[in-house]
Amino acid sequence: MSLLDLADDLYLLLHVLHHLPFQNWITLSNTSRYMDSCIRNCFFEVMHTHLLEFVPEQRIPKFFSLLLQTNSIVTGSLPLTMLGVLPWGQGKDLIVYSPIAAKRRWDHRFRWKLDSESFFGTGGAIHSTQQLSSYMARSLVLQGGLVRMVYVNGPHVLDVLAKASETALFSCLTATSLITAYPRMTLHHQTLTLIVTDSGQTIGAECLFDFQPVAFRQHMPAGYAGIRTWSDSMTMVFHWSEFASELERLGGGFAWSFPSD
């Protein structure tokens, strides 16, 4: 069976892709426009299935529309699962980063019940957080997941992403793309033990299960030290949507730097 014959059957192609590293998804998508369309369809099928644990099926188009309109992103389990570095299962949550100005637009849109809310004010990067239960999670029939909304001060959520403990892998899912700023580390199950410092104070660190911690001052992979941005050549971007990428708008020109020594 040829590659094109395989691509004609979405679920057969998806079965094969499940056994391949995500780099191969991108390689295959670059072979032709037809394969690119097939790979993107497979990607959306997997993402759609996971999102059903949090968002009613008829509201999923609205979910992506709201991500796009409000300059919001998804972090945590979902993008890492789509990258193939984290297994999906019960206990996974949906983490959405959104500008605080868009908070009212997210309220009561997806049948999420507010469980708790914390406020941090306007002095730092994070304004407030909410923990919510999805409709599925409250159903007696099917166990769904928990939703965490993180509202940031200012319009650019990617300014905050490098500083947040649960996003130490620098990976996110937008309304158009899957993005990881350290693909050679993330896709090989490595993560930073120190993220960024502000006036000498550590403000983010994480090592996930089955990930090997890398102390960047001693073992930072070559090429990753120095000034980085979300739109530089070392960031891996998989464009899964038909809409134009919003990465420049989300990034707002934000840059970070890790020393090489």
N, C-alpha and C positions, 0 to 999 in steps of 0.2 A: 504494500500500500504506500503510495506516494504521500509526501507532506501535504499536497493540495487536497488529496482524497481524505486525509485525516482531518483537515480543516473544515471539510464540508459537514462533518458531524460535530456539533458544538460539545456534546457531552463526552464523546470519545477523545476529542482534543483536550478537554479539561482534565480527563483522567490521566492523560499522558503528562500534561503540564504539572499536575500535582506531584510528580516524581522528579521534577527538574528544578534546579536552583533558579531564583528569580532573574538572574542575569540572562539565562537562556530564554525567558519570556521576552525580554527586551531584544535579544539577538534575533529571535524568530520574527518579532514584530517589524524589524527593520528590513526583512527580506523582500517584502512587497506590500502594496497598499491593501491587498486582499488579506494577507496574513496579519497585518496590523489591525485590521477591522476584526478579524477572528480572535486575536489575542485580547483585544480590548473588550470584546463581548464576553470572553471567559472571565476576565478580571472582574467585570461588573457582575456577572452571575455569582461569583464567590462573595464579593462585597455585599451584594443585595441580600444573599442568604444570611450573612452575619447580622446585617442591620435589622432584619425582621425580628430579632430578639429585643430590639429597643424601639423601633418605629413601625407603626401600622403600615401595611403594604401600600395602601392608597396614599399615604403621606410621604413615602420615600422621595418622589420627585420634589415635593415641597421642601424636604430636608436639604437636598442638594441645592435647590434654588436659594434657600436661606443662607447656607454656607457661602454661596457666591455673592449674594446681595449684601451680607453683613461683614464680609472679609473675615470669616471664621474658618477654623481648621479642626480636624479630629486628630488627637494624639493617643498615646497609650497602646492598648492591646490591638486595636483594629489595624493600624498601618503596619505594625510589626508582624502581625499574622499575614497580611497581604504580601509582605516581603519574604515570607516563608521562614522566619527566624523564631516565631513564637507559635505554639500550637493553640488552636481555638478550643474552648470548652466552657463548661459552667464556671461561673465566678469571674468571667471577663466583664469589664465595664466599658462604657462609651464615654470618652473624655472629649469635651468640646471646648476650645478656647475661642472666646468672642470678645470684641470691644465692648466695654460697659455701655456705650451709647446704644447698642443694639439689644440690650437686655429685654426690653418690653416686647420686642419682636419674637423672642424665643418663648416667652411665657405662654403656657396653655396651648401650644401648637400641636403637641404630639402625645397627648394623654399621659403626660408624666406627672407624678404626684410628688410634691416637695416634701422631703423627709427632714432636711436640715439645711441651714444657711449660715455662713460665716462672713463677716465683713472685716476688711483690712484697711479701708480708707483710701485716700488719694495720694498718699506720700510715696508708696512703693509701686512695683510693677503690677501686682495683683490687687484688684479692687474688692472682689468678693468671690465666694465659691458656693455652689449649691450641690447637694446630693439628692437625687430624685429616683423614684421607682418607676420603671416603665410599666405600661399596661400589661405586657406579657409577664413581667416579674410578679405582678399581683394576681395573675390568673391561677385558678386552681387546676387548669388543664395543662398549661405549658409554663415551665420555669424560664423566665427571661433574664435580663441583666439590669444592672444599675447604671444610671447616667450621672456624670459629674460635669456640671457647667463651671468653667473658670472664666470670670470676667476680668479683663485687663484694662488698666488705665491707658488711654491713648488709642490710636486707630490701628496700630500695627502689631498683630499678635506674635509675629515671628521675632520681634524685638525681645519678647519674654521667653520664647521657647527654649533658648540656650541656657536659661537661668533656672528652669523649673526641674525639680528633682525627678518627676515621673517622665520627663522627656529628655533624659540624659543621652539617649541615643540619637538625638537630633533628627527624628523622623516624624513625618506627619502626612495626613491625607487631606487634600483640599477638594474643592468642588470640581477640579479638573485634573489633578495630578497626585501621584504618590511620590514623596520626596524624602530622601535621606542624605544628610550632609557628609556622612562618613561611611560610604558604602563598603569600602575595603575592610573596615572594622565591623560594622553592623552585620553584614552578610556572612561574616566568619565568626560571629558570636563573641565579639570583643566590645567592651564599652569603657568609657572613661571613668576613672575613679574620682576625678575632680573636674568640674565643668568650667565655671568662671569665678573670678574673685572681684569684689567691689571694695576698694579701700582695704585690701588685705583680708577680707572676710569671705570664707567659702559660702556660696549660696546655692550650691546644687551638686549632688553626687548620687550615683546609683550603680548597682551591679545586679543584673537580672539573673534568674536561675539559669544555669547552663551557659552563662556568659563569662568570659575570662576578663577580669579587670585589668585595665592598662593605666598605669600612672604616667600621665603624659610628659611630665618633666624628665622622665628617664627612658620611656619606651614609646613615645609618640611615633607612629609610622611616618616614614619619610614622605614629605610633600604635604602633610597635614598641619605642620607647625606654621606659625605666622598668621597673617591676616586672612580671614575667610569671610565669605558672604554666601547667602543662600543661592545666589545665581551664578556662582563661579563654576569653573570647569570640573572641579572635583565633586560637586554635588550631583547625585544621580536623580534624575527626574523621569518618571514614567507618565506620559500624558495619556490618560485613559478616557478623557471626555472629548466631545466634539467642540466644546467651547474653547476660546482662546485662554492660554495660561494667565493666571493672575499673580504669579510668583513675585514679579517686581512690585506690584501694589501691596502684597502682603508683607514683603520684606522691608519696605520703606528705607532701603539703603543701609540696613543694620549690618554691622560687621563685628567679628570677634577675633581674638588672637590668642593662640597658645604658644608660649616660648618653646624653643627647640632644645634647650638644655635642661 
